[in-house]
Amino acid sequence: MDGGLLAFAVFAAVVTVTPGLDTMLVLRAAAVSGRRPGLATVAGIALGCLVWAGASALGVTAVLTASRVAYDVLRVAGAVYLCWLGARALWRARKPSGPGIEAAKSTVDDRQSVVAAFRTGLTTNLLNPKVGVFYLSVMPQFLPPDIAVLPGSLALGAIHVAEGVVWLSLLVVAVGRARGWLTRPPVKRRLEQISGGVFIAFGLRLAVER
C-alpha cells in the first residue's frame, strides 16, 4: 500500500473508533431494534460517507466552504433532523411497552425498522456538512502525487468507509450479545431517553457551530 494511503488508513481508523454521532446511531438501533436495523444503520452511514467522498472529489463540497449560506442551510437542516430524532426517541420512551405488545407488532416493526434505520443513517450523514468538509480538507493531504484526484479521493473514501463498516458492525454484534437484557422494558426505555438526549445535544451543537 502507498505511504499516503497507509497514513490515511491509520488516521481514518483513529477517527472511526472515536465515539461520535455514528456510534450512537448504531448502538441505539442495535440495542432498541435488533441486529438487522443496526446493520442497516451501518449501511446507511457507509453510503452517506461514499456520497460525501464522491462530492468532495468532484469539488461539490467546495461550495460549502465557499458559500456560508449553503453551509448554514445544510447545517441547520441537519440540526433540526437530529433534534427531531431525539424528540421522537424521548416520546417513545414515554409509551408503555411489554412482551405482549412487542410480540404483537414484531413482524411489521422489524421490516419497517430496517428501512427506517437505513434512512436514518443515510440522512444523518448527508445533512451533516462537517462530514463533507472533513473529506474536502483531509483527503487532499494524503493523496499520492501520481494518482488522479477523483480515483484517489474515492479510494481514500472507500478505505474510510470499509473501516467504518467493520468497526460499527462489530459494535452491532457486541450489542447483540446483550440483546436479552437490553430489550427489557425498563432498560429499553432508559436507552431511548439517553439516546434522545444525546441526539438533541448533537443537534444543538451542530446548530450553534460556525
MDAnalysis code that builds the backbone (N, CA, C; Angstrom):
import MDAnalysis as mda
import numpy as np

u = mda.Universe.empty(630, n_residues=210, atom_resindex=np.repeat(np.arange(210), 3), trajectory=True)
u.add_TopologyAttr("name", ["N", "CA", "C"] * 210)
u.add_TopologyAttr("resid", np.arange(1, 211))
u.add_TopologyAttr("resname", ["MET", "ASP", "GLY", "GLY", "LEU", "LEU", "ALA", "PHE", "ALA", "VAL", "PHE", "ALA", "ALA", "VAL", "VAL", "THR", "VAL", "THR", "PRO", "GLY", "LEU", "ASP", "THR", "MET", "LEU", "VAL", "LEU", "ARG", "ALA", "ALA", "ALA", "VAL", "SER", "GLY", "ARG", "ARG", "PRO", "GLY", "LEU", "ALA", "THR", "VAL", "ALA", "GLY", "ILE", "ALA", "LEU", "GLY", "CYS", "LEU", "VAL", "TRP", "ALA", "GLY", "ALA", "SER", "ALA", "LEU", "GLY", "VAL", "THR", "ALA", "VAL", "LEU", "THR", "ALA", "SER", "ARG", "VAL", "ALA", "TYR", "ASP", "VAL", "LEU", "ARG", "VAL", "ALA", "GLY", "ALA", "VAL", "TYR", "LEU", "CYS", "TRP", "LEU", "GLY", "ALA", "ARG", "ALA", "LEU", "TRP", "ARG", "ALA", "ARG", "LYS", "PRO", "SER", "GLY", "PRO", "GLY", "ILE", "GLU", "ALA", "ALA", "LYS", "SER", "THR", "VAL", "ASP", "ASP", "ARG", "GLN", "SER", "VAL", "VAL", "ALA", "ALA", "PHE", "ARG", "THR", "GLY", "LEU", "THR", "THR", "ASN", "LEU", "LEU", "ASN", "PRO", "LYS", "VAL", "GLY", "VAL", "PHE", "TYR", "LEU", "SER", "VAL", "MET", "PRO", "GLN", "PHE", "LEU", "PRO", "PRO", "ASP", "ILE", "ALA", "VAL", "LEU", "PRO", "GLY", "SER", "LEU", "ALA", "LEU", "GLY", "ALA", "ILE", "HIS", "VAL", "ALA", "GLU", "GLY", "VAL", "VAL", "TRP", "LEU", "SER", "LEU", "LEU", "VAL", "VAL", "ALA", "VAL", "GLY", "ARG", "ALA", "ARG", "GLY", "TRP", "LEU", "THR", "ARG", "PRO", "PRO", "VAL", "LYS", "ARG", "ARG", "LEU", "GLU", "GLN", "ILE", "SER", "GLY", "GLY", "VAL", "PHE", "ILE", "ALA", "PHE", "GLY", "LEU", "ARG", "LEU", "ALA", "VAL", "GLU", "ARG"])
u.atoms.positions = np.array([
    [0.840, -1.195, 0.000],
    [0.000, 0.000, 0.000],
    [0.875, 1.244, 0.000],
    [0.507, 2.245, -0.810],
    [1.231, 3.505, -0.876],
    [1.288, 4.154, 0.500],
    [2.410, 4.904, 0.742],
    [2.583, 5.538, 2.039],
    [1.451, 6.471, 2.404],
    [0.938, 7.242, 1.399],
    [-0.164, 8.159, 1.669],
    [-1.435, 7.418, 2.038],
    [-1.703, 6.322, 1.333],
    [-2.893, 5.532, 1.632],
    [-2.790, 4.882, 3.001],
    [-1.592, 4.390, 3.332],
    [-1.395, 3.766, 4.633],
    [-1.558, 4.790, 5.752],
    [-0.988, 5.980, 5.557],
    [-1.115, 7.030, 6.572],
    [-2.574, 7.427, 6.757],
    [-3.321, 7.510, 5.643],
    [-4.732, 7.850, 5.751],
    [-5.503, 6.742, 6.437],
    [-5.157, 5.482, 6.152],
    [-5.839, 4.355, 6.786],
    [-5.685, 4.413, 8.297],
    [-4.478, 4.740, 8.761],
    [-4.245, 4.848, 10.206],
    [-5.028, 6.027, 10.793],
    [-4.965, 7.172, 10.099],
    [-5.684, 8.358, 10.559],
    [-7.189, 8.103, 10.591],
    [-7.712, 7.499, 9.524],
    [-9.143, 7.228, 9.441],
    [-9.581, 6.223, 10.499],
    [-8.708, 5.270, 10.833],
    [-9.041, 4.282, 11.855],
    [-9.222, 4.952, 13.213],
    [-8.359, 5.904, 13.511],
    [-8.472, 6.635, 14.782],
    [-9.778, 7.422, 14.821],
    [-10.091, 8.088, 13.706],
    [-11.336, 8.856, 13.626],
    [-12.543, 7.928, 13.751],
    [-12.464, 6.765, 13.138],
    [-13.587, 5.828, 13.118],
    [-13.932, 5.309, 14.505],
    [-12.925, 4.942, 15.284],
    [-13.196, 4.345, 16.596],
    [-13.464, 5.394, 17.668],
    [-13.293, 6.666, 17.348],
    [-13.609, 7.721, 18.307],
    [-15.127, 7.847, 18.412],
    [-15.691, 7.725, 19.609],
    [-17.157, 7.781, 19.756],
    [-17.728, 9.093, 19.237],
    [-18.823, 8.982, 18.518],
    [-19.480, 10.169, 17.972],
    [-20.912, 9.850, 17.605],
    [-21.472, 10.668, 16.718],
    [-22.872, 10.508, 16.334],
    [-23.133, 9.162, 15.666],
    [-22.263, 8.751, 14.752],
    [-22.466, 7.468, 14.063],
    [-22.494, 6.314, 15.053],
    [-21.596, 6.363, 16.019],
    [-21.556, 5.311, 17.038],
    [-22.867, 5.253, 17.802],
    [-23.373, 6.419, 18.181],
    [-24.627, 6.467, 18.940],
    [-25.792, 5.966, 18.112],
    [-25.831, 6.339, 16.836],
    [-26.911, 5.881, 15.962],
    [-26.940, 4.356, 15.869],
    [-25.765, 3.772, 15.680],
    [-25.686, 2.319, 15.516],
    [-26.006, 1.604, 16.822],
    [-25.460, 2.085, 17.930],
    [-25.715, 1.451, 19.222],
    [-27.197, 1.484, 19.566],
    [-27.840, 2.626, 19.311],
    [-29.270, 2.728, 19.617],
    [-30.083, 1.785, 18.742],
    [-29.790, 1.770, 17.439],
    [-30.552, 0.908, 16.526],
    [-30.396, -0.557, 16.899],
    [-29.168, -0.963, 17.209],
    [-28.924, -2.370, 17.549],
    [-29.541, -2.734, 18.886],
    [-29.472, -1.823, 19.855],
    [-29.978, -2.126, 21.192],
    [-31.498, -2.108, 21.253],
    [-32.111, -1.145, 20.584],
    [-33.560, -0.974, 20.677],
    [-34.303, -1.850, 19.671],
    [-33.764, -1.955, 18.440],
    [-34.498, -2.639, 17.374],
    [-33.911, -3.982, 16.960],
    [-32.641, -4.222, 17.218],
    [-32.066, -5.514, 16.881],
    [-30.902, -5.432, 15.907],
    [-30.347, -6.592, 15.563],
    [-29.142, -6.645, 14.739],
    [-29.388, -6.144, 13.315],
    [-30.482, -6.548, 12.700],
    [-30.726, -6.128, 11.314],
    [-30.851, -4.612, 11.182],
    [-31.647, -3.953, 12.024],
    [-31.677, -2.487, 11.958],
    [-30.322, -1.858, 12.265],
    [-29.563, -2.485, 13.163],
    [-28.234, -1.968, 13.461],
    [-27.343, -2.004, 12.235],
    [-27.354, -3.129, 11.523],
    [-26.548, -3.249, 10.305],
    [-27.086, -2.351, 9.194],
    [-28.399, -2.152, 9.161],
    [-28.980, -1.245, 8.171],
    [-28.515, 0.189, 8.419],
    [-28.386, 0.556, 9.686],
    [-27.862, 1.880, 10.023],
    [-26.422, 2.015, 9.546],
    [-25.636, 0.977, 9.750],
    [-24.247, 0.967, 9.268],
    [-24.209, 1.166, 7.757],
    [-25.089, 0.466, 7.040],
    [-25.126, 0.590, 5.574],
    [-25.500, 2.012, 5.151],
    [-26.458, 2.621, 5.851],
    [-26.850, 3.986, 5.529],
    [-25.720, 4.974, 5.766],
    [-25.024, 4.802, 6.875],
    [-23.880, 5.664, 7.181],
    [-22.792, 5.509, 6.115],
    [-22.524, 4.262, 5.728],
    [-21.486, 3.996, 4.720],
    [-21.833, 4.654, 3.393],
    [-23.090, 4.544, 2.974],
    [-23.497, 5.158, 1.710],
    [-23.385, 6.676, 1.792],
    [-23.770, 7.249, 2.934],
    [-23.648, 8.695, 3.108],
    [-22.207, 9.159, 2.999],
    [-21.297, 8.411, 3.600],
    [-19.878, 8.766, 3.521],
    [-19.357, 8.653, 2.095],
    [-19.804, 7.620, 1.370],
    [-19.377, 7.466, -0.021],
    [-19.872, 8.632, -0.879],
    [-21.097, 9.069, -0.609],
    [-21.633, 10.211, -1.356],
    [-20.794, 11.458, -1.094],
    [-20.459, 11.701, 0.174],
    [-19.640, 12.861, 0.514],
    [-18.236, 12.749, -0.083],
    [-17.677, 11.539, -0.077],
    [-16.348, 11.352, -0.655],
    [-16.370, 11.663, -2.148],
    [-17.404, 11.173, -2.847],
    [-17.527, 11.465, -4.262],
    [-17.752, 12.948, -4.527],
    [-18.575, 13.577, -3.688],
    [-18.836, 15.012, -3.840],
    [-17.566, 15.821, -3.611],
    [-16.764, 15.382, -2.653],
    [-15.508, 16.068, -2.392],
    [-14.560, 15.937, -3.577],
    [-14.502, 14.733, -4.142],
    [-13.618, 14.511, -5.287],
    [-14.040, 15.345, -6.490],
    [-15.347, 15.568, -6.635],
    [-15.860, 16.344, -7.764],
    [-15.863, 17.846, -7.484],
    [-15.504, 18.209, -6.261],
    [-15.450, 19.624, -5.914],
    [-16.756, 20.202, -5.425],
    [-17.782, 19.353, -5.275],
    [-19.085, 19.856, -4.832],
    [-19.011, 20.418, -3.422],
    [-18.267, 19.751, -2.535],
    [-18.199, 20.216, -1.152],
    [-17.437, 21.528, -1.027],
    [-16.697, 21.893, -2.074],
    [-16.016, 23.188, -2.042],
    [-17.024, 24.329, -1.972],
    [-18.228, 24.072, -2.491],
    [-19.289, 25.076, -2.429],
    [-19.658, 25.375, -0.976],
    [-19.611, 24.337, -0.145],
    [-19.965, 24.516, 1.259],
    [-18.981, 25.439, 1.969],
    [-17.711, 25.315, 1.620],
    [-16.713, 26.161, 2.268],
    [-16.678, 27.552, 1.652],
    [-17.093, 27.654, 0.396],
    [-17.077, 28.959, -0.268],
    [-18.350, 29.752, -0.003],
    [-19.453, 29.049, 0.233],
    [-20.735, 29.717, 0.432],
    [-21.217, 29.501, 1.859],
    [-21.238, 30.547, 2.632],
    [-21.737, 30.464, 4.005],
    [-23.216, 30.102, 4.027],
    [-23.982, 30.614, 3.066],
    [-25.419, 30.331, 3.036],
    [-25.665, 28.845, 2.811],
    [-24.967, 28.244, 1.833],
    [-25.152, 26.829, 1.541],
    [-24.776, 25.967, 2.749],
    [-23.676, 26.319, 3.376],
    [-23.231, 25.562, 4.550],
    [-24.248, 25.675, 5.677],
    [-24.724, 26.895, 5.925],
    [-25.653, 27.111, 7.039],
    [-26.996, 26.432, 6.802],
    [-27.462, 26.445, 5.560],
    [-28.735, 25.779, 5.257],
    [-28.640, 24.294, 5.562],
    [-27.559, 23.656, 5.099],
    [-27.382, 22.229, 5.341],
    [-27.162, 21.957, 6.821],
    [-26.415, 22.832, 7.481],
    [-26.136, 22.648, 8.911],
    [-27.423, 22.743, 9.735],
    [-28.248, 23.741, 9.453],
    [-29.498, 23.907, 10.201],
    [-30.448, 22.737, 9.930],
    [-30.496, 22.285, 8.667],
    [-31.338, 21.138, 8.337],
    [-30.885, 19.903, 9.110],
    [-29.582, 19.694, 9.193],
    [-29.061, 18.563, 9.961],
    [-29.365, 18.689, 11.437],
    [-29.262, 19.897, 11.978],
    [-29.553, 20.117, 13.396],
    [-31.016, 19.845, 13.705],
    [-31.890, 20.322, 12.825],
    [-33.326, 20.090, 13.016],
    [-33.634, 18.595, 12.966],
    [-33.004, 17.892, 12.031],
    [-33.254, 16.453, 11.897],
    [-32.790, 15.701, 13.141],
    [-31.634, 16.050, 13.656],
    [-31.130, 15.389, 14.856],
    [-32.029, 15.671, 16.058],
    [-32.469, 16.903, 16.191],
    [-33.365, 17.239, 17.301],
    [-34.688, 16.490, 17.169],
    [-35.140, 16.320, 15.926],
    [-36.366, 15.550, 15.706],
    [-36.170, 14.090, 16.102],
    [-35.019, 13.512, 15.740],
    [-34.726, 12.141, 16.152],
    [-34.711, 12.017, 17.666],
    [-34.102, 13.010, 18.328],
    [-34.040, 12.982, 19.776],
    [-35.402, 13.111, 20.415],
    [-36.221, 14.026, 19.903],
    [-37.566, 14.211, 20.449],
    [-38.409, 12.962, 20.246],
    [-38.249, 12.315, 19.084],
    [-39.006, 11.089, 18.816],
    [-38.595, 9.970, 19.770],
    [-37.290, 9.869, 20.042],
    [-36.816, 8.846, 20.979],
    [-37.362, 9.110, 22.386],
    [-37.368, 10.362, 22.804],
    [-37.906, 10.700, 24.115],
    [-39.407, 10.418, 24.188],
    [-40.112, 10.657, 23.090],
    [-41.543, 10.376, 23.071],
    [-41.805, 8.877, 23.167],
    [-40.996, 8.090, 22.451],
    [-41.153, 6.638, 22.514],
    [-40.879, 6.110, 23.914],
    [-39.985, 6.775, 24.620],
    [-39.665, 6.337, 25.979],
    [-40.856, 6.500, 26.915],
    [-41.821, 7.355, 26.559],
    [-42.996, 7.571, 27.385],
    [-44.061, 6.520, 27.155],
    [-43.993, 5.818, 26.009],
    [-45.026, 4.846, 25.676],
    [-44.842, 3.556, 26.466],
    [-45.938, 2.958, 26.915],
    [-45.825, 1.676, 27.615],
    [-45.408, 0.579, 26.662],
    [-44.600, -0.343, 27.158],
    [-44.177, -1.483, 26.340],
    [-44.087, -2.714, 27.213],
    [-44.199, -3.850, 26.590],
    [-44.133, -5.098, 27.325],
    [-44.028, -6.249, 26.361],
    [-43.811, -7.473, 26.856],
    [-43.642, -8.624, 25.973],
    [-44.811, -8.821, 25.028],
    [-46.052, -8.654, 25.540],
    [-47.224, -8.861, 24.704],
    [-47.311, -7.851, 23.585],
    [-47.065, -6.601, 23.915],
    [-47.136, -5.535, 22.913],
    [-46.063, -5.721, 21.865],
    [-44.830, -6.006, 22.324],
    [-43.718, -6.160, 21.388],
    [-43.930, -7.339, 20.458],
    [-44.438, -8.449, 20.984],
    [-44.619, -9.642, 20.164],
    [-45.698, -9.430, 19.108],
    [-46.750, -8.671, 19.465],
    [-47.871, -8.478, 18.555],
    [-47.480, -7.705, 17.306],
    [-46.495, -6.825, 17.428],
    [-46.146, -5.989, 16.275],
    [-44.722, -6.219, 15.790],
    [-44.083, -7.309, 16.202],
    [-42.666, -7.519, 15.904],
    [-42.407, -7.696, 14.410],
    [-43.292, -8.439, 13.703],
    [-43.042, -8.711, 12.296],
    [-43.084, -7.445, 11.457],
    [-44.123, -6.642, 11.638],
    [-44.252, -5.396, 10.889],
    [-43.150, -4.425, 11.270],
    [-42.903, -4.293, 12.568],
    [-41.905, -3.343, 13.034],
    [-40.506, -3.701, 12.563],
    [-40.219, -5.012, 12.451],
    [-38.879, -5.415, 12.033],
    [-38.595, -4.933, 10.616],
    [-39.562, -5.122, 9.714],
    [-39.374, -4.686, 8.335],
    [-39.283, -3.163, 8.262],
    [-40.155, -2.475, 8.977],
    [-40.156, -1.020, 8.959],
    [-38.891, -0.459, 9.592],
    [-38.435, -1.086, 10.688],
    [-37.282, -0.559, 11.399],
    [-36.003, -0.688, 10.584],
    [-35.901, -1.728, 9.749],
    [-34.719, -1.883, 8.899],
    [-34.650, -0.745, 7.890],
    [-35.768, -0.459, 7.229],
    [-35.813, 0.632, 6.257],
    [-35.565, 1.977, 6.945],
    [-36.222, 2.178, 8.091],
    [-36.065, 3.438, 8.824],
    [-34.642, 3.611, 9.323],
    [-34.017, 2.526, 9.760],
    [-32.642, 2.606, 10.263],
    [-31.680, 2.986, 9.148],
    [-31.853, 2.374, 7.974],
    [-31.010, 2.723, 6.828],
    [-31.204, 4.194, 6.460],
    [-32.450, 4.624, 6.423],
    [-32.750, 6.015, 6.067],
    [-32.157, 6.984, 7.086],
    [-32.227, 6.626, 8.357],
    [-31.683, 7.492, 9.403],
    [-30.176, 7.628, 9.281],
    [-29.482, 6.501, 9.084],
    [-28.030, 6.558, 8.925],
    [-27.613, 7.377, 7.718],
    [-28.323, 7.190, 6.608],
    [-28.003, 7.921, 5.382],
    [-28.309, 9.410, 5.526],
    [-29.509, 9.735, 5.992],
    [-29.929, 11.135, 6.087],
    [-29.072, 11.916, 7.071],
    [-28.749, 11.291, 8.200],
    [-27.944, 11.976, 9.203],
    [-26.592, 12.382, 8.642],
    [-25.998, 11.515, 7.838],
    [-24.693, 11.839, 7.251],
    [-24.810, 12.871, 6.135],
    [-25.821, 12.734, 5.291],
    [-25.970, 13.660, 4.173],
    [-26.302, 15.077, 4.639],
    [-26.969, 15.208, 5.789],
    [-27.338, 16.526, 6.293],
    [-26.288, 17.113, 7.237],
    [-25.153, 16.443, 7.331],
    [-24.078, 16.942, 8.196],
    [-22.947, 17.494, 7.327],
    [-22.894, 18.817, 7.142],
    [-21.861, 19.385, 6.260],
    [-20.450, 19.179, 6.779],
    [-20.315, 18.891, 8.085],
    [-18.990, 18.661, 8.656],
    [-18.341, 17.422, 8.053],
    [-19.160, 16.441, 7.643],
    [-18.613, 15.244, 7.005],
    [-17.985, 15.625, 5.661],
    [-18.705, 16.438, 4.884],
    [-18.171, 16.868, 3.596],
    [-16.927, 17.717, 3.736],
    [-16.935, 18.634, 4.692],
    [-15.764, 19.485, 4.910],
    [-14.575, 18.651, 5.372],
    [-14.854, 17.608, 6.169],
    [-13.785, 16.710, 6.620],
    [-13.096, 16.064, 5.422],
    [-13.894, 15.518, 4.508],
    [-13.312, 14.889, 3.323],
    [-12.566, 15.908, 2.467],
    [-13.136, 17.087, 2.327],
    [-12.534, 18.103, 1.474],
    [-11.212, 18.605, 2.024],
    [-11.122, 18.720, 3.353],
    [-9.917, 19.292, 3.959],
    [-8.853, 18.258, 4.278],
    [-9.262, 17.023, 4.529],
    [-8.309, 15.994, 4.973],
    [-7.755, 15.172, 3.821],
    [-8.624, 14.712, 2.944],
    [-8.179, 13.776, 1.907],
    [-7.078, 14.314, 1.001],
    [-7.119, 15.585, 0.575],
    [-6.032, 16.062, -0.299],
    [-4.648, 15.948, 0.318],
    [-4.572, 15.972, 1.653],
    [-3.272, 15.883, 2.314],
    [-2.651, 14.493, 2.173],
    [-3.484, 13.484, 1.900],
    [-2.994, 12.108, 1.821],
    [-2.968, 11.560, 0.395],
    [-3.414, 12.358, -0.562],
    [-3.439, 11.869, -1.942],
    [-2.015, 11.711, -2.488],
    [-1.665, 10.538, -2.992],
    [-0.357, 10.367, -3.633],
    [-0.262, 11.272, -4.858],
    [0.890, 11.841, -5.125],
    [1.030, 12.791, -6.247],
    [0.843, 12.166, -7.615],
    [1.017, 10.849, -7.733],
    [0.925, 10.203, -9.040],
    [-0.462, 9.615, -9.313],
    [-1.451, 9.949, -8.472],
    [-2.805, 9.435, -8.650],
    [-3.746, 10.599, -8.931],
    [-4.642, 10.424, -9.913],
    [-5.621, 11.464, -10.240],
    [-6.529, 11.731, -9.038],
    [-7.039, 12.949, -8.958],
    [-7.810, 13.365, -7.787],
    [-9.061, 12.518, -7.588],
    [-9.837, 12.310, -8.649],
    [-11.104, 11.593, -8.497],
    [-10.919, 10.150, -8.033],
    [-10.145, 9.311, -8.737],
    [-9.972, 7.933, -8.246],
    [-9.234, 7.875, -6.920],
    [-8.286, 8.793, -6.697],
    [-7.579, 8.798, -5.426],
    [-8.495, 9.135, -4.266],
    [-9.347, 10.135, -4.455],
    [-10.282, 10.517, -3.404],
    [-11.285, 9.403, -3.119],
    [-11.756, 8.765, -4.178],
    [-12.693, 7.657, -3.996],
    [-12.025, 6.490, -3.277],
    [-10.746, 6.263, -3.568],
    [-10.018, 5.186, -2.892],
    [-9.883, 5.486, -1.398],
    [-9.545, 6.727, -1.071],
    [-9.437, 7.108, 0.343],
    [-10.799, 7.012, 1.023],
    [-11.836, 7.457, 0.328],
    [-13.177, 7.352, 0.895],
    [-13.567, 5.909, 1.133],
    [-13.198, 5.033, 0.198],
    [-13.514, 3.613, 0.344],
    [-12.790, 3.006, 1.549],
    [-11.554, 3.438, 1.781],
    [-10.810, 2.958, 2.952],
    [-11.515, 3.365, 4.234],
    [-11.911, 4.636, 4.304],
    [-12.606, 5.135, 5.495],
    [-13.930, 4.407, 5.707],
    [-14.673, 4.219, 4.621],
    [-15.963, 3.540, 4.724],
    [-15.780, 2.087, 5.156],
    [-14.797, 1.401, 4.582],
    [-14.554, -0.001, 4.924],
    [-14.216, -0.141, 6.408],
    [-13.369, 0.745, 6.901],
    [-13.023, 0.692, 8.326],
    [-14.245, 0.973, 9.188],
    [-15.067, 1.924, 8.741],
    [-16.274, 2.236, 9.494],
    [-17.243, 1.074, 9.531],
    [-17.409, 0.400, 8.392],
    [-18.325, -0.741, 8.336],
    [-17.861, -1.853, 9.269],
    [-16.564, -2.145, 9.252],
    [-16.026, -3.205, 10.117],
    [-16.225, -2.855, 11.587],
    [-15.853, -1.635, 11.967],
    [-15.933, -1.227, 13.367],
    [-17.379, -1.179, 13.861],
    [-18.239, -0.532, 13.098],
    [-19.629, -0.389, 13.529],
    [-20.359, -1.732, 13.524],
    [-19.994, -2.610, 12.590],
    [-20.599, -3.947, 12.577],
    [-20.188, -4.746, 13.815],
    [-18.947, -4.570, 14.233],
    [-18.502, -5.233, 15.469],
    [-19.300, -4.730, 16.663],
    [-19.618, -3.448, 16.667],
    [-20.441, -2.900, 17.753],
    [-21.837, -3.525, 17.739],
    [-22.384, -3.714, 16.537],
    [-23.704, -4.333, 16.433],
    [-23.675, -5.749, 16.998],
    [-22.640, -6.509, 16.649],
    [-22.512, -7.878, 17.157],
    [-22.362, -7.881, 18.674],
    [-21.564, -6.955, 19.193],
    [-21.367, -6.887, 20.637],
    [-22.665, -6.555, 21.361],
    [-23.422, -5.618, 20.811],
    [-24.704, -5.262, 21.425],
    [-25.667, -6.439, 21.339],
    [-25.607, -7.183, 20.233],
    [-26.498, -8.328, 20.068],
    [-26.319, -9.378, 21.142],
    [-25.120, -9.492, 21.683],
    [-24.868, -10.485, 22.729],
    [-25.571, -10.117, 24.029],
    [-25.881, -8.838, 24.189],
    [-26.592, -8.392, 25.393],
    [-28.042, -8.073, 25.075],
    [-28.532, -8.572, 23.952],
    [-29.871, -8.227, 23.464],
    [-30.964, -8.588, 24.463],
    [-30.831, -9.748, 25.118],
    [-31.851, -10.172, 26.058],
    [-32.054, -9.184, 27.191],
    [-30.958, -8.645, 27.691],
    [-31.050, -7.675, 28.780],
    [-31.501, -6.308, 28.272],
    [-31.027, -5.929, 27.089],
    [-31.332, -4.608, 26.557],
    [-32.785, -4.453, 26.151],
    [-33.470, -5.568, 25.853],
    [-34.864, -5.471, 25.416],
    [-35.841, -5.463, 26.589],
    [-35.357, -5.555, 27.803],
    [-36.252, -5.440, 28.951],
    [-36.861, -4.043, 28.956],
    [-38.167, -3.926, 29.155],
    [-38.847, -2.623, 29.051],
    [-38.188, -1.481, 29.820],
    [-37.788, -1.654, 31.093],
    [-37.157, -0.521, 31.794],
    [-35.824, -0.113, 31.163],
    [-35.037, -1.104, 30.737],
    [-33.742, -0.812, 30.115],
    [-33.945, -0.146, 28.765],
    [-34.879, -0.669, 27.984],
    [-35.154, -0.104, 26.667],
    [-35.638, 1.336, 26.784],
    [-36.477, 1.594, 27.788],
    [-36.968, 2.959, 27.992],
    [-35.828, 3.898, 28.348],
    [-34.927, 3.424, 29.197],
    [-33.787, 4.258, 29.578],
    [-32.862, 4.527, 28.393],
    [-32.684, 3.518, 27.547],
    [-31.856, 3.700, 26.349],
    [-32.452, 4.761, 25.426],
    [-33.767, 4.729, 25.268],
    [-34.427, 5.736, 24.445],
    [-34.226, 7.130, 25.030],
    [-34.317, 7.239, 26.336],
    [-34.141, 8.537, 26.987],
    [-32.721, 9.063, 26.791],
    [-31.749, 8.177, 26.985],
    [-30.349, 8.589, 26.838],
    [-30.042, 8.966, 25.396],
    [-30.445, 8.103, 24.461],
    [-30.161, 8.389, 23.048],
    [-30.892, 9.642, 22.592],
    [-32.116, 9.844, 23.073],
    [-32.848, 11.057, 22.718],
    [-32.127, 12.306, 23.177],
    [-31.632, 12.279, 24.405],
    [-30.878, 13.421, 24.915],
    [-29.590, 13.655, 24.149],
    [-28.918, 12.576, 23.773],
    [-27.657, 12.700, 23.027],
    [-27.910, 13.270, 21.633],
    [-28.968, 12.786, 20.959],
    [-29.273, 13.296, 19.623],
    [-29.587, 14.790, 19.662],
    [-30.357, 15.197, 20.656],
    [-30.688, 16.618, 20.779],
    [-29.430, 17.431, 21.063],
    [-28.546, 16.892, 21.888],
    [-27.289, 17.587, 22.186],
    [-26.444, 17.744, 20.926],
    [-26.364, 16.679, 20.130],
    [-25.626, 16.758, 18.858],
    [-26.265, 17.788, 17.935],
    [-27.606, 17.792, 17.889],
    [-28.288, 18.730, 17.033],
    [-28.049, 20.178, 17.448],
    [-28.120, 20.455, 18.739],
    [-27.887, 21.805, 19.226],
    [-26.444, 22.232, 18.984],
    [-25.532, 21.289, 19.163],
    [-24.120, 21.598, 18.908],
    [-23.897, 21.958, 17.441],
    [-24.520, 21.181, 16.545],
    [-24.389, 21.454, 15.123],
    [-25.024, 22.792, 14.775],
    [-26.104, 23.146, 15.454],
    [-26.823, 24.383, 15.158],
    [-26.003, 25.625, 15.514],
    [-25.231, 25.546, 16.599],
    [-24.523, 26.736, 17.072],
    [-23.098, 26.813, 16.562],
    [-22.597, 25.721, 15.935],
    [-21.220, 25.731, 15.458],
    [-21.072, 26.599, 14.222],
    [-19.926, 27.219, 14.087],
    [-19.596, 28.029, 12.911],
    [-18.291, 27.527, 12.296],
])
